[in-house]
Amino acid sequence: VDLHDGDWGTVGSVIFWNYTHDGKEKVAKEIIEAIDEAKKSITFKVIEGDLMELYKTFIVTVHVDTHGESNLVTWTFKYEKLNENIPDPNTLMDFCLNVTKDIETHHLK
């Protein structure tokens, strides 16, 4: 993960990701569109990378709902496919869920 523009954790910042998805090396460049501290959510818009080969737009919102010592993380994808033959991003959602589980495991240590 590299910061390409702006400051970490601020709206308008541009972040570049290298990641492995479905066994393949991928890249994504995202801009932080919104941060809501009160609602514990952050919204990213993908502006470059592998996802743009499949989707016209791809926006990801991550929301954390806290109840006592429990946290519930919700990932929301808003996207427009380039055509009807493009699959829904189900495996990408699986990837995000696994990232969440890895973070949880790390924090529970």
Buried (B, 14 or more C-beta within 10 A) or exposed (E): EEEEEBEEEEEEBBBBBEBEBEEEEBEBBBBBBEBEEEEBBBBBBBBBBBBBEBBEBBBBBBBEEEEEEEEEBEBEBEBEBEEEEBEEBEEBEEBBEEBBEEEEEEEEE
